[in-house]
Amino acid sequence: MYSGAKKYEDYAYVLDYLPHGRPGISRSPYTTGGILQLIGENYFTLLEASPKKDATYNIRDRIFVGKGPRALVSHILSRIKFEELTSSAKAELPSVIETIVLRNELFFTTFFNISQQVTPRMHSLELIPGIGKRLMFNILDLREKQPFKSFADIEERVNLKDPAKLIARRILDELSQDEKYLLFTRPHTERNF
């Protein structure tokens, strides 16, 4: 779903704060103040960042990480893989992803309205957990008659229980597994933060 220009995160959510750095990883001069593990709001990029000195952090806080002056983050250290998240960060991830999906309801509702086939035999809707061929054809038929306006509209017209949770599950699968098709995240090989 994402393509084209460089993909930088402007905001991210705190998954974990490690005041003494990640165990087993040597500390550099940049990580002496600890490490923040974050998930980006737009591309669900998993990041590690160096916190600002004397700043306080709460799990699930939404903080600015984009270009320009940052109040709570000194700099982005690197993009990380799911396996590099702490146990605490992994535990927070599903609910934080669902929060992001709910806060961006229009974007994800639009996905239901404009999604296309990924191969001649598979539609991108089928990659969402809980959506098979019959339900996919029903969604395509209903969106042709009238575009979906909200998650509640999708739930009511399609009889699809909790579409936000299903999208969040797909995003978690894309982050934690080696998925062939990426609908909402970007390949880990991209270097942009």
N, C-alpha and C positions, 0 to 999 in steps of 0.2 A: 504494500500500500504506500510505502514511502519510497520515493526515488528522486533523482535530480541533484539539487544543490547540496552543499555541505550541511550536515545535521548536527547542530550544537544544541545542547540543553540550556535553557535559561533558568529553569527551576527544577529542584530535586527534593525528594523527601528523605529524611534521615531514617535509615534502617538500623544503624548501630553506631555507637560512639565508643571508640577504644582509646581511652586517655593515654595509654602507654604503648600504643601501636599494636599491630597484629602479632600474636605469639608465633615464634619460629621464624619471623622475618627480621632481617637485620635493620636496625634503625639508621636512617640517613639524617643529615642535618635538617631536612624538610619534615621529618616525621617525629621529631623530638616532642612535639606538643600533642601527639596522638594522631588518630586517623578517624575519619568519618566514612562510613559506608552508606552510599546513597543510591537512589533510583531516580532517573530523570523523568520528568513529567510528560515530555512530548514523544520521545523515542524509546522510553523504558531502558535507557542506558544504565548499566550498573557501573558505579564510579567509586573511587576512593579519593578523598580530598583531605587536605591539611587544614585543620580548624584554626580560626583566629585565636590568638592568646586571650585568655580571660573571657571568652564567649561561653555561653551555656547552651546546651542542646537537649532537646527532648526527642524521644523516638516519635516518628511520624510528623515532625515539624516540616513544613514546606519552606525551603530557603532558596535564595537567589544564588546561582552558580554560573551565570552567563558572563559575557564579556563586560568589562567595566568594573567599577568599585563594588566589592562584595563586603557586606557587613559581617558575615559569619564564617566565610571560607577564605583562607589565605590563597590557595590555589588547588587546582585539580591535579592529583598525583598520577592517576592512570584510570583507564577503563579496565574493569575486571570481569571475570567469568563468574557464573553462578557458583561454581565449586569453591571459589575464593571467599564467598560470603561466610561470615561467622554463623554459628547455629542460631543465634538470636536474630540476625538479619534475615536468615532463611525463614524463621518463624513469623516475622513481621511482614514478609514480602506479599503473601496472598491478600491480606487485608489492605495493605497500602496500594497494591495494584487495583483492587476493587474501588478504593477511594478515588484514585485517579480516573478510572473509567466513569464513575458516577459524576465526577466534576466536569467531565468532558462528554456529557451525554449526547449533545448535538453531533459531535464528530463521529461517535460510534453508531448513532442512529443513521447518519449519512452512509456509513459503511453498509448497512443493511439495504439502503436505497440504491447504491451505485456499484456494489461488488460485482465482479466478473468471474468468468471461468479462469482457472489456473492452468488447466490442460483441456483437451477436447472432451475428456470423460469426467473431469472433476471441477466443480464450482468452488470458489473460495468460501462460500457459506458452509459447505460440507466440512471445512476444517474447524469450524466452531463445534466444541463438544456438545452432543445432544441433537445436532442437526444432520439428519440423513437425507437421502434422495427425495423422499415424499415430502418432508417438511420444507426442503429447499425449494421444490417446485411450487409449493403453496406460498412461500415467501415471495418468490418471483412473480407469481400471479397477483398477489395482493398489492405488492409495491407498484405493479403496472397500473392498477386501478387508481391507487392513491398512495403517494410516498408516506413512509412512516414518519411520525412527528416526535416520538419519544419512546423510551423503553416501555412505558405503560401501554402505549399504542401497539407496540410489537407484541407485548405479552397478551393483550386483549384480543387482537385480530388474528394472531398466528397461534395462540395458545402455547406459547413458548415461555416456560417458567423461568423467571429471573435472567433475562438476557445479559445484564451487566455482569452477573456472576459467571456466566458461560464465557463471555469475552475475557474476563479476568483469568479464567482457567486456561484459555488459549494462550494468552500472553505469558503466563507462568510456564506453560509447556514450551513456548518458544525460547524462553530464557534458560530453562533447566534441562532441556533435551536437545538432541541434534535434529531439529525439524528441517525437512527439505524445503518447505514453503514458509516464508515469514510474512505474515499479514500486518503485524503491528510493531514489530521490533526490527532492528537492522542487523546485518551480519556482524559478528564479533570482529572480523578482520578489518572493518573500517576504523580508521585511527582518530576520527573527530570525537571530541568529548561533548 
